[in-house]
Amino acid sequence: MISTDLQQEVQLDSISYSQLSKVLSQMDSDIFMAIFYQLLNRINQQSPITKQALRQTTMNS
């Protein structure tokens, strides 16, 4: 089941996955980038990544 908030945001009474896919594919990708960066900022505020931790993560990969 898809959220009623999302249904209202994309202005549809009901949403199937195919409808959602069609609507999202027509949206500007800048919107998704903005959402992505906002999520990254929230995550970073909750558990900041230090440069040392980042280096250790990339070295262990």
LUMLOGU-170577 format. One record per residue: x, y, z of N, C-alpha, C in turn. Coordinates in steps of 0.2 Angstrom, whole numbers, padded with zeros to 4 digits, always signed. Example, Ala and Ser with C-alpha at 12.3 -4.5 7.8 and 13.67 -1.06 7.14 Angstrom:
+0066-0028+0039+0062-0022+0039+0066-0016+0039+0064-0011+0035+0068-0005+0036+0064+0000+0039
This chain:
+0004-0006+0000+0000+0000+0000+0004+0006+0000+0003+0011-0004+0006+0017-0005+0003+0023+0000+0008+0027+0003+0006+0032+0008+0000+0037+0005-0004+0038+0009-0010+0043+0007-0006+0050+0006-0001+0052+0010+0002+0058+0009+0005+0059+0002+0008+0053+0000+0011+0053-0007+0006+0053-0012+0000+0050-0011-0005+0051-0016-0008+0058-0017-0008+0062-0011-0010+0069-0012-0005+0073-0015+0001+0071-0014+0007+0075-0017+0007+0075-0024+0006+0069-0027+0006+0068-0034-0001+0069-0037-0006+0071-0033-0012+0072-0035-0016+0067-0039-0016+0061-0036-0019+0055-0038-0024+0052-0032-0030+0050-0034-0035+0047-0029-0032+0041-0027-0029+0037-0031-0026+0030-0029-0020+0029-0033-0016+0025-0031-0009+0025-0034-0008+0017-0035-0006+0015-0041-0003+0009-0042+0004+0010-0043+0008+0004-0043+0015+0005-0044+0017+0008-0051+0013+0006-0056+0014+0008-0063+0013+0015-0063+0007+0018-0060+0006+0025-0060+0011+0029-0057+0014+0026-0051+0019+0030-0047+0025+0030-0052+0027+0025-0055+0033+0025-0059+0032+0030-0065+0027+0030-0068+0026+0035-0073+0026+0042-0071+0023+0044-0065+0023+0051-0062+0030+0052-0060+0034+0048-0057+0040+0049-0055+0045+0050-0060+0044+0047-0066+0049+0047-0071+0048+0054-0075+0042+0057-0074+0041+0064-0077+0044+0070-0073+0045+0068-0066+0048+0073-0062+0055+0075-0063+0056+0082-0062+0063+0084-0063+0068+0080-0058+0074+0078-0061+0078+0074-0057+0082+0079-0051+0081+0085-0052+0084+0090-0047+0080+0089-0040+0074+0087-0041+0070+0086-0035+0072+0080-0031+0074+0075-0034+0077+0069-0031+0083+0070-0028+0087+0074-0032+0094+0076-0029+0093+0080-0023+0089+0085-0022+0088+0089-0016+0085+0084-0011+0081+0080-0012+0079+0075-0007+0084+0071-0004+0088+0068-0009+0094+0064-0007+0099+0068-0002+0101+0074-0004+0105+0078+0000+0102+0080+0007+0096+0081+0007+0093+0082+0013+0093+0076+0018+0092+0070+0015+0093+0064+0019+0100+0063+0021+0105+0064+0017+0112+0064+0019+0113+0068+0025+0111+0074+0024+0112+0079+0030+0109+0077+0036+0103+0074+0036+0100+0072+0042+0104+0066+0045+0106+0061+0041+0110+0056+0043+0116+0058+0046+0120+0063+0043+0126+0065+0045+0125+0069+0052+0120+0072+0053+0118+0076+0059+0117+0071+0065+0114+0065+0063+0113+0060+0068+0120+0056+0070+0124+0055+0065+0130+0051+0066+0135+0054+0061+0138+0059+0063+0143+0062+0059+0149+0057+0057+0151+0057+0051+0157+0053+0048+0163+0058+0049+0168+0055+0052+0174+0059+0053+0178+0057+0047+0183+0061+0045+0188+0059+0040+0192+0052+0041+0193+0051+0047+0197+0045+0049+0192+0039+0048+0186+0039+0050+0181+0034+0049+0180+0033+0042+0180+0038+0038+0179+0037+0030+0185+0034+0027+0191+0036+0029+0197+0033+0027+0197+0025+0028+0195+0023+0034+0195+0016+0037+0190+0012+0033+0185+0015+0031+0179+0012+0027+0182+0011+0020+0185+0016+0017+0187+0015+0010+0193+0010+0010+0197+0010+0015+0203+0005+0015+0201-0002+0016+0196-0003+0020+0193-0010+0021+0189-0013+0015+0187-0008+0010+0183-0011+0005+0187-0015+0000
